[in-house]
Amino acid sequence: MKNGTQKISVPRTAKQLRATIVAVKARLKDRYAEQSSSVSFLIILGLFSALIIQEEANISSFAGSFFMSLAVYFIFFKDIKRYKPSYINDRKMVYLLGLLLVSTLFAGRLFDYLNAGLGRGLHFPDGMSTMFGTPLPVGAMLCALIFDFHTALIFSLVISLLTGVAFQNPFLPIYVFIGSLTAAFSVLRCKKRSALIKGGLYVSMVNVVIAGIILLLTSHLFTAIAPAAIFFAAVSGFFVAAIVSIMLPIIEYFFGISTDISLLELLDLGQPLMKNLMISAPGTHHHSIIVGNLTEAAAEAVGANPLLSRVTAYYHDIGKLKMPEYFVENQQGGFSKHEKVAPHMSTMILIAHVKEGVELARQYKLPKSVIDIIQQHHGTRLMHFFYQKARDQSGTVNEGEYRYPGPKPQTRVAALVMMADAVEAAARALTDPTPARISALVERIINEIFLDGQIDECELTLKDISEIKKRFTYVLISIFHKRIEYPEIELKGAHQRSESGAERPSHGNGNSYKEHSKVDKGSPR
């Protein structure tokens, strides 16, 4: 037996060793391919940038420009990889960053030539004035709108360094850097396209001030160059606003990116999907609005995007449009269609609303960020009601068949929508929604989601979860607050009807004669 065990274990060990070697080779091959792709991308960016920023058409100038661009881009993408790894993992976003870098440099060079021609046409004196009219803050403004302020900050530094090389002027990097930071700051809370014009005005004002300081440093403030420099510095902000207004919708369309401006347009309740949801599934529509209130309040507390949170909450259940009558919030008369359906079939119907929602979102061309959260907002949660019902009927069942297919929430916003969806549904089942009961309910639901491992793959901390519970509790208590009973109002003819024996209706707060609907804890959502 001992010898036999040894003979069996040796091949198993060898097989495991071969599998490990194959896995390591595959991993090294993938890593080598990834690094080769990154190096090639940096080289291509460096070559294009060198062609744009080289001052003289010779090999030495081109080589110096190339290596300078390569060094700056290497630091830039290292910083992005360290602090914003999600952008590096998305190849589309990496390409967009590279395109913005090269395009901004090209725009600077192009407008320098155009401004030089404009200056000659207006009989401005030759000199350094035209460099103040280059709309280089365009890149930083687009970067802040599409990515975030941190990326825009590093982007501004890279562009300012390379423009200093391109124009051979030690003061220009300061001018470009401050103007780019102003552009990025001006669109941090941008919710309307008209805000881009305001951002351009800010850039113009700051550019005029910095141009005046540079003219003072170079002793040109009281010379003939000053009026031309101030003119170009003021005009550059209008160029920035105009270019960003044109380029932003194009980038959003071709790269499938959603900015706060495009997200705000989806909040319009007149949108076809929202209108259809309000008519065909009014209960789901009302549920989605409340989930939007919950997620937005929690997003502000944990530093997530409040606008994206509200938009995704509005659209997270659009898949219920296909069969709205199978969901409890749309059922009337207390009858549920699931009573005549097997638990497994009910589970399939509920799971299908996620897939149907993704298909509808793609059909109506919703942003990818919204589609991803529609797919993730149930994660791999267990449908307790139907799971327990199946166990009561047949004894043993496979738990995996009664779970949503996932994936689990990958972002904080997706986790917020999941938690708000579950909490709102459970809160509706409370017969007496007192503050203490609501607080206990929120605590229990979120703890269940946490212990089930549903938010393991997003960036929520324990401190964030505590803040989410507080915000959810506050909003739900405000929604389910008790109303006072209004005194009866005597109407004309009411005395006559009472004398004739007719029963006078109660005129309370509108809810005094309505019964509270008692919904099971695991009712289908």
C-alpha positions in Angstrom: 0.0 0.0 0.0 2.9 2.3 0.8 4.6 1.7 -2.5 1.2 2.0 -4.4 0.6 5.4 -2.7 4.0 6.6 -3.8 3.4 5.4 -7.4 0.1 7.3 -7.5 1.4 10.5 -5.9 4.4 11.0 -8.2 2.4 11.5 -11.5 0.0 13.8 -9.6 2.9 15.9 -8.4 4.4 16.0 -11.9 1.0 17.0 -13.4 0.6 19.8 -10.9 4.2 20.9 -11.6 3.5 21.0 -15.4 0.3 22.9 -14.8 2.1 25.4 -12.6 4.9 25.9 -15.2 2.3 26.4 -18.0 0.4 29.0 -15.9 3.6 30.9 -15.0 4.7 30.9 -18.7 1.3 32.2 -19.7 1.4 34.9 -17.0 4.9 36.0 -18.0 3.8 36.0 -21.7 0.8 38.2 -20.9 2.9 40.5 -18.8 5.6 40.8 -21.5 2.9 41.5 -24.1 1.4 44.2 -21.9 4.7 45.8 -21.2 5.6 45.7 -25.0 2.3 47.3 -25.8 2.9 50.1 -23.2 6.4 50.8 -24.5 5.2 50.9 -28.1 2.4 53.3 -27.1 4.8 55.6 -25.3 7.2 55.6 -28.3 4.4 56.4 -30.7 3.3 59.3 -28.4 6.9 60.5 -28.1 7.4 60.5 -31.9 4.2 62.5 -32.6 5.0 64.9 -29.8 8.6 65.4 -31.1 7.3 66.2 -34.5 5.1 68.9 -33.0 7.3 70.5 -30.5 10.7 70.5 -32.3 11.8 74.1 -32.9 14.3 73.3 -35.7 14.0 70.7 -38.5 17.2 68.7 -37.8 18.0 65.3 -36.3 19.4 66.7 -33.1 16.3 68.8 -32.3 14.0 65.9 -33.2 16.0 63.4 -31.0 16.0 65.8 -28.0 12.3 66.5 -28.3 11.6 62.8 -28.6 13.5 61.8 -25.4 12.1 64.8 -23.5 8.6 63.8 -24.5 9.3 60.1 -23.6 10.6 61.0 -20.1 7.6 63.3 -19.3 5.0 60.8 -20.6 6.6 58.0 -18.6 6.2 59.9 -15.4 2.7 60.9 -16.4 1.5 57.4 -17.0 3.3 56.1 -13.9 1.4 58.6 -11.8 -1.9 57.5 -13.4 -1.1 53.9 -12.8 -0.4 54.6 -9.2 -3.3 56.8 -8.3 -5.9 56.0 -11.0 -5.3 52.4 -12.0 -8.9 52.0 -13.4 -7.9 54.3 -16.3 -4.8 52.2 -17.1 -6.8 49.0 -17.1 -9.2 50.5 -19.6 -7.3 50.6 -22.9 -9.9 53.0 -24.4 -9.2 55.6 -21.7 -5.4 55.2 -22.2 -5.8 55.9 -25.9 -8.0 58.9 -25.1 -5.4 60.3 -22.7 -2.7 60.0 -25.4 -4.9 61.6 -28.0 -5.6 64.5 -25.7 -1.9 65.0 -25.0 -0.9 65.1 -28.7 -4.0 67.1 -29.8 -3.3 69.8 -27.2 0.3 70.2 -28.3 -0.9 70.3 -32.0 -3.6 72.9 -31.1 -0.9 75.0 -29.4 1.4 74.9 -32.4 -1.5 75.5 -34.9 -2.9 78.5 -33.0 0.6 80.0 -32.7 0.8 80.1 -36.5 -2.8 81.4 -36.8 -2.2 84.1 -34.2 1.0 85.2 -35.9 -1.0 85.7 -39.1 -3.7 87.5 -37.2 -1.1 89.7 -35.5 0.4 90.7 -38.9 -3.0 91.4 -40.2 -3.8 93.7 -37.3 -0.3 95.3 -37.6 0.8 94.2 -34.1 4.5 94.4 -33.5 6.5 91.2 -33.8 7.6 89.5 -30.6 6.4 87.2 -27.8 2.7 88.4 -27.9 1.3 85.6 -30.1 2.3 82.8 -27.6 -0.3 84.2 -25.1 -3.1 83.3 -27.5 -2.5 79.5 -27.6 -5.6 77.7 -26.2 -3.5 75.1 -24.4 -5.9 74.9 -21.3 -8.3 73.0 -23.7 -6.7 69.7 -22.7 -6.9 70.3 -19.0 -10.6 71.3 -19.2 -11.5 68.2 -21.2 -9.4 66.1 -18.9 -11.3 67.4 -15.8 -14.6 66.9 -17.5 -13.9 63.3 -18.7 -11.5 62.0 -16.1 -11.0 63.9 -12.8 -9.1 66.8 -11.3 -6.0 64.7 -10.3 -5.5 63.6 -13.9 -6.1 67.2 -15.1 -3.5 68.4 -12.7 -0.8 66.1 -13.9 -1.9 66.7 -17.5 -1.5 70.4 -17.0 2.1 69.9 -15.7 3.0 67.7 -18.7 1.6 70.1 -21.3 3.3 73.1 -19.6 6.7 71.4 -19.6 6.5 70.4 -23.3 5.2 73.8 -24.4 8.2 75.3 -22.7 10.4 73.1 -24.9 8.4 73.9 -28.0 8.4 77.7 -27.7 11.9 78.0 -26.1 10.5 80.4 -23.5 11.0 79.9 -19.7 7.9 81.9 -18.8 5.4 80.1 -21.0 5.2 76.9 -18.8 4.1 79.0 -15.8 1.5 80.8 -18.0 0.2 77.5 -19.5 0.2 75.7 -16.1 -1.8 78.3 -14.3 -4.2 78.7 -17.2 -4.8 75.0 -17.4 -5.4 74.7 -13.6 -7.9 77.5 -13.9 -9.7 75.6 -16.7 -9.8 72.4 -14.7 -11.1 74.2 -11.5 -13.8 76.0 -13.5 -15.5 72.8 -14.6 -15.3 70.8 -11.4 -19.1 71.2 -10.7 -20.0 71.6 -14.4 -23.7 70.5 -14.9 -24.6 72.5 -18.0 -22.9 73.1 -21.3 -23.3 76.9 -20.8 -20.9 76.5 -17.8 -18.1 76.0 -20.4 -18.5 79.6 -21.5 -18.1 80.7 -17.9 -15.0 78.6 -17.6 -13.6 80.3 -20.7 -14.1 83.7 -19.1 -12.2 82.6 -16.0 -9.3 81.4 -18.2 -9.3 84.7 -20.1 -9.2 86.8 -16.8 -6.4 84.6 -15.3 -4.4 84.6 -18.6 -4.6 88.4 -18.7 -3.3 88.7 -15.2 -0.4 86.2 -15.7 0.5 87.8 -19.1 0.7 91.2 -17.4 3.0 89.7 -14.7 5.2 88.1 -17.4 5.4 91.4 -19.3 6.4 93.1 -16.1 9.2 90.5 -15.5 10.5 90.9 -19.0 10.3 94.7 -19.0 7.7 94.7 -21.8 4.7 96.0 -19.9 5.0 99.6 -21.1 6.1 98.8 -24.6 4.2 98.3 -27.9 4.1 94.5 -27.3 1.9 94.8 -24.2 -1.5 95.6 -25.9 -1.0 92.7 -28.4 -0.1 90.3 -25.6 -3.1 91.3 -23.5 -5.4 91.0 -26.5 -4.2 87.5 -27.3 -4.4 86.4 -23.6 -8.0 87.6 -23.4 -9.0 85.9 -26.6 -7.4 82.6 -25.7 -10.1 81.9 -23.1 -12.9 82.2 -25.7 -10.9 79.8 -28.0 -10.8 77.3 -25.1 -14.6 77.5 -24.5 -15.4 77.2 -28.2 -13.1 74.2 -28.8 -14.2 72.3 -25.7 -17.9 72.9 -26.6 -17.3 71.4 -30.0 -15.0 68.5 -29.0 -16.7 67.3 -25.8 -19.9 65.8 -27.6 -17.6 64.3 -30.2 -15.5 62.5 -27.6 -18.5 61.4 -25.7 -20.0 59.9 -28.8 -17.0 58.1 -30.2 -15.5 56.9 -26.9 -18.9 56.1 -25.2 -18.1 58.3 -22.3 -20.6 60.0 -20.0 -19.8 63.3 -18.4 -21.9 65.1 -15.8 -23.4 67.2 -18.6 -24.7 64.2 -20.5 -25.8 62.4 -17.3 -27.9 65.5 -16.3 -29.8 65.1 -19.6 -30.8 61.6 -18.6 -32.6 62.9 -15.5 -35.3 64.4 -17.6 -38.4 62.4 -16.8 -39.6 63.1 -20.3 -36.9 60.7 -21.6 -38.6 57.8 -23.5 -37.5 55.1 -21.0 -38.6 57.1 -18.0 -41.9 58.0 -19.6 -42.6 54.4 -20.5 -41.6 53.2 -17.0 -44.0 55.8 -15.4 -46.9 54.6 -17.6 -46.3 50.8 -17.7 -44.8 50.2 -14.2 -45.7 53.2 -12.0 -44.7 51.3 -8.8 -41.2 50.6 -10.2 -41.0 54.2 -11.3 -41.8 55.5 -7.8 -39.4 53.0 -6.3 -36.6 54.2 -8.6 -37.2 57.8 -7.6 -36.9 57.0 -3.9 -33.8 54.9 -4.6 -32.3 57.9 -6.4 -32.9 60.1 -3.3 -31.2 57.5 -1.1 -28.2 56.9 -3.4 -27.6 60.6 -4.0 -27.6 61.4 -0.3 -25.2 58.5 0.5 -22.9 59.4 -2.5 -22.3 62.9 -1.1 -21.3 61.3 2.2 -18.8 58.8 0.8 -17.3 61.0 -2.0 -18.9 59.1 -4.9 -20.5 60.9 -7.9 -24.0 62.0 -6.7 -25.2 62.7 -10.2 -24.2 59.3 -11.5 -25.8 57.7 -8.4 -29.2 59.3 -9.1 -29.1 58.6 -12.8 -28.3 54.9 -12.4 -30.9 54.6 -9.6 -33.5 56.0 -12.0 -32.7 53.4 -14.7 -31.6 50.4 -12.6 -34.9 48.6 -12.9 -35.9 49.4 -16.4 -35.8 45.7 -17.2 -39.1 45.3 -15.3 -40.9 47.0 -18.3 -41.1 43.6 -20.0 -43.2 41.9 -17.3 -44.1 44.6 -14.7 -47.0 42.6 -13.2 -44.6 40.1 -11.8 -43.1 42.6 -9.4 -44.8 43.4 -6.1 -44.7 47.2 -6.4 -46.8 47.0 -9.6 -49.3 44.5 -8.3 -52.8 45.6 -7.4 -55.5 44.1 -5.3 -53.2 42.0 -3.2 -52.9 39.2 -5.8 -49.5 38.0 -6.8 -48.9 36.1 -10.1 -46.1 34.2 -8.3 -48.7 32.3 -6.3 -49.5 30.1 -9.3 -45.8 29.8 -10.5 -43.2 27.4 -9.3 -40.4 29.0 -7.2 -37.7 28.2 -9.8 -39.8 29.8 -12.6 -40.4 32.9 -10.4 -36.6 33.1 -9.9 -36.0 33.0 -13.6 -38.5 35.8 -14.2 -36.8 38.0 -11.6 -33.3 37.3 -12.9 -34.4 38.1 -16.4 -35.2 41.7 -15.5 -31.5 42.4 -15.1 -30.7 41.1 -18.6 -33.7 42.8 -20.1 -32.6 46.1 -18.4 -29.1 45.8 -20.0 -30.6 45.2 -23.4 -33.0 48.1 -23.1 -30.1 50.4 -21.9 -28.1 49.4 -25.0 -31.0 49.9 -27.3 -31.6 53.4 -26.0 -27.8 54.1 -26.0 -27.4 54.8 -22.3 -23.8 55.3 -21.1 -21.6 52.3 -20.3 -21.3 53.4 -16.6 -25.1 53.2 -16.3 -25.3 49.8 -18.1 -22.6 48.3 -15.9 -24.5 49.3 -12.7 -27.8 47.9 -14.1 -26.0 44.6 -14.5 -24.4 44.7 -11.1 -27.1 46.2 -8.8 -28.2 42.8 -7.6 -24.8 41.2 -7.5 -25.0 37.5 -6.6 -27.6 38.0 -3.9 -29.9 35.2 -2.8 -33.7 35.5 -3.4 -34.6 34.4 0.1 -38.4 34.3 -0.5 -38.4 31.9 -3.4 -35.4 29.9 -2.0 -37.3 29.3 1.2 -40.5 28.5 -0.7 -38.7 25.9 -2.8 -37.1 24.3 0.3 -40.5 24.1 1.9 -41.9 22.4 -1.1 -39.1 20.0 -2.1 -36.8 19.9 0.9 -33.3 20.3 -0.6 -32.5 22.7 -3.4 -29.4 24.1 -5.0 -28.8 27.6 -3.5 -26.9 28.8 -6.6 -30.0 28.5 -8.7 -31.7 31.1 -6.5 -29.0 33.7 -6.8 -28.6 36.5 -9.3 -25.8 35.8 -11.8 -23.8 38.9 -11.0 -21.2 40.3 -11.3 -20.9 41.9 -7.8 -20.7 45.7 -7.6 -17.4 46.9 -9.0 -17.8 50.6 -8.0 -19.0 52.5 -5.0 -22.0 53.8 -7.0 -23.0 50.3 -7.9 -22.9 49.2 -4.2 -24.9 52.2 -3.2 -27.7 51.4 -5.7 -27.7 47.7 -4.5 -28.0 48.8 -0.8 -30.6 51.5 -1.5 -32.7 49.1 -3.7 -32.8 46.5 -0.9 -33.4 49.0 1.9 -36.2 50.8 0.1 -38.0 47.5 -0.7 -37.8 46.3 2.9 -38.9 49.7 4.3 -42.1 49.5 2.3 -43.0 46.2 4.2 -42.9 47.9 7.6 -46.4 48.2 9.1 -45.4 50.9 11.6 -42.3 52.7 10.2 -41.1 54.4 13.4 -37.5 55.9 13.4 -36.3 53.0 15.6 -37.7 50.4 13.3 -36.3 52.1 10.2 -32.9 52.4 11.8 -32.8 48.7 12.8 -34.0 47.7 9.3 -31.3 49.7 7.5 -28.7 48.2 9.9 -29.8 44.7 9.3 -30.2 44.9 5.5 -26.8 46.5 4.9 -25.1 44.1 7.3 -26.6 41.2 5.4 -25.2 42.5 2.1 -21.8 43.1 3.7 -21.6 39.6 5.3 -22.8 38.0 2.0 -19.6 39.4 0.4 -21.6 41.5 -2.1 -19.4 44.7 -1.7 -16.0 43.0 -1.5 -15.0 44.1 -5.0 -15.7 47.8 -4.6 -13.9 50.6 -2.8 -16.2 51.1 0.2 -14.6 51.2 3.7 -16.2 50.5 7.0 -16.4 54.2 7.7 -18.2 54.6 4.4 -20.7 51.9 5.3 -21.4 53.7 8.6 -22.1 57.0 6.8 -24.3 55.2 4.3 -26.5 53.8 7.1 -26.9 57.2 8.6 -27.9 58.8 5.3 -30.3 56.0 4.4 -31.9 56.2 7.8 -32.3 60.0 7.7 -33.9 59.9 4.2 -36.3 57.0 5.0 -37.4 58.6 8.3 -38.2 61.8 6.3 -40.2 59.8 3.7 -42.1 57.6 6.1 -42.9 60.3 8.7 -46.3 60.3 10.4 -48.9 62.8 9.4 -51.4 64.4 11.8 -55.1 63.8 11.4 -56.8 66.9 10.1 -60.1 68.0 11.7 -63.3 67.2 9.7 -64.4 69.9 7.4 -68.1 70.7 7.2 -69.2 70.9 3.5 -72.4 72.4 2.1 -75.2 69.8 2.2 -73.3 67.6 4.6 -75.9 68.3 7.3 -78.7 67.3 5.0 -77.0 64.0 4.0 -76.4 63.1 7.6 -80.0 63.7 8.4 -81.1 61.4 5.5 -78.9 58.6 7.0 -76.1 58.8 4.4 -72.7 58.0 5.8 -70.3 61.0 5.7 -66.7 60.1 4.5 -63.7 60.9 6.6 -61.6 63.9 5.5 -58.3 63.1 7.1 -54.9 63.1 5.5 -55.8 60.9 2.6 -54.5 57.7 4.3 -56.9 57.4 7.3 -59.1 54.9 5.5 -56.4 53.0 3.7 -55.1 49.8 5.1 -51.4 49.2 5.3 -50.3 46.6 2.8 -48.6 43.7 4.6 -45.8 42.4 2.3 -43.6 39.4 3.1 -40.0 40.2 4.0 -38.8 38.4 0.9 -41.3 39.7 -1.6 -40.0 39.8 -5.2 -38.4 43.1 -6.2 
